[in-house]
Amino acid sequence: MYTVSDIVTDINRGCTANNMVEDRFSYRIVFFVNEGNKSSKHYIDTAYSSLRKSLESIIRNYLSLTNNVVIAETTVLKNGKCVCLQSRSYPFSLDGYFRQINGEYGDSNRKYNRCAVG
């Protein structure tokens, strides 16, 4: 399961690889909301200082029990060219979250349950 910190770290590596001063650009976060057989594409423009807040807002506002959200890419315009800063996409679903807090790890054939013994 990924966190917003994973995405921000990936974006920072992308900035370093492209020799960018982070606060000099406007960032576009492209994400998809997938529910059943339907998918819709969205984007948010943000400054570097608001990057974490924007990612958290996307997940908070769009993720539900019946869908998942994929942070597909974060881009900037540098010298008139679109530069992608993420090395991969980042899916978020509540299903994975609930499996983790229920202590279900590993492959789908085995469950590892955590329990407190008093």
C-alpha positions as CSV (number, residue, x, y, z in Angstrom):
1,M,0.0,0.0,0.0
2,Y,1.3,3.4,-1.0
3,T,1.2,6.7,0.9
4,V,1.2,10.3,-0.1
5,S,4.8,10.5,1.1
6,D,5.8,7.8,-1.4
7,I,4.4,10.0,-4.2
8,V,6.1,13.2,-3.0
9,T,9.4,11.4,-2.7
10,D,9.0,10.1,-6.3
11,I,8.2,13.6,-7.5
12,N,11.2,15.0,-5.7
13,R,13.4,12.4,-7.4
14,G,11.9,13.5,-10.8
15,C,12.7,17.1,-10.0
16,T,16.3,16.2,-9.2
17,A,16.6,14.1,-12.3
18,N,15.4,17.0,-14.4
19,N,17.6,19.6,-12.6
20,M,14.6,21.6,-11.5
21,V,14.1,24.2,-8.7
22,E,10.9,22.8,-7.3
23,D,9.1,26.1,-6.4
24,R,9.6,27.6,-9.8
25,F,7.0,25.5,-11.6
26,S,3.2,24.8,-11.6
27,Y,2.5,21.1,-11.1
28,R,-0.4,19.2,-12.7
29,I,-1.6,16.1,-10.9
30,V,-3.5,13.7,-13.3
31,F,-5.6,11.1,-11.6
32,F,-8.3,8.6,-12.5
33,V,-11.4,7.6,-10.5
34,N,-12.4,4.0,-11.4
35,E,-15.7,2.5,-10.4
36,G,-16.8,-0.8,-11.9
37,N,-16.4,-0.5,-15.7
38,K,-16.3,3.3,-15.6
39,S,-13.3,5.5,-15.4
40,S,-13.0,9.3,-15.3
41,K,-9.9,11.4,-15.8
42,H,-9.3,14.5,-13.6
43,Y,-6.5,16.9,-12.9
44,I,-5.5,19.5,-10.4
45,D,-2.9,22.3,-10.8
46,T,-0.9,23.2,-7.7
47,A,2.3,24.8,-6.5
48,Y,5.1,22.8,-5.0
49,S,4.3,24.1,-1.5
50,S,0.7,22.7,-1.8
51,L,1.7,19.4,-3.4
52,R,1.1,17.2,-0.4
53,K,-2.1,19.0,0.5
54,S,-3.4,18.6,-3.0
55,L,-2.6,14.8,-3.1
56,E,-4.3,14.3,0.3
57,S,-7.3,16.3,-1.0
58,I,-7.7,14.1,-4.1
59,I,-7.7,10.9,-2.0
60,R,-10.0,12.3,0.6
61,N,-12.5,13.8,-1.9
62,Y,-12.6,11.1,-4.5
63,L,-11.9,7.7,-2.8
64,S,-14.9,5.8,-1.6
65,L,-16.0,2.3,-0.7
66,T,-17.1,1.6,-4.2
67,N,-14.2,3.0,-6.3
68,N,-10.5,3.5,-6.4
69,V,-8.3,6.4,-7.3
70,V,-5.1,6.2,-9.3
71,I,-2.6,9.1,-9.1
72,A,-1.4,8.6,-12.7
73,E,1.2,11.3,-13.2
74,T,2.5,14.6,-12.0
75,T,3.8,16.9,-14.7
76,V,5.3,20.3,-15.3
77,L,6.0,22.4,-18.3
78,K,9.7,23.0,-18.7
79,N,11.1,24.9,-21.7
80,G,7.7,24.4,-23.4
81,K,7.8,20.6,-23.0
82,C,5.7,18.5,-20.7
83,V,7.9,16.6,-18.2
84,C,6.5,13.7,-16.1
85,L,8.0,13.6,-12.6
86,Q,6.5,10.3,-11.4
87,S,8.2,7.0,-12.2
88,R,5.0,5.1,-11.8
89,S,1.3,5.4,-11.0
90,Y,-0.1,5.1,-7.5
91,P,-3.4,3.3,-6.9
92,F,-5.4,3.8,-3.7
93,S,-8.4,1.7,-2.6
94,L,-10.2,1.2,0.6
95,D,-10.3,-2.5,0.0
96,G,-6.5,-2.7,0.4
97,Y,-6.6,-0.5,3.4
98,F,-9.3,-2.6,5.2
99,R,-7.3,-5.8,4.4
100,Q,-4.3,-4.3,6.0
101,I,-6.0,-3.1,9.2
102,N,-7.7,-6.5,9.5
103,G,-4.2,-8.1,9.5
104,E,-4.7,-9.9,6.1
105,Y,-1.2,-10.0,4.5
106,G,0.5,-12.1,1.9
107,D,-1.0,-13.9,-1.0
108,S,-4.8,-14.3,-1.5
109,N,-4.7,-18.0,-0.4
110,R,-3.4,-17.2,3.1
111,K,-4.5,-14.8,5.8
112,Y,-2.4,-13.6,8.7
113,N,-4.6,-12.3,11.5
114,R,-3.3,-10.1,14.2
115,C,-4.9,-10.3,17.5
116,A,-4.2,-9.1,21.0
117,V,-3.9,-11.7,23.7
118,G,-4.6,-10.4,27.2
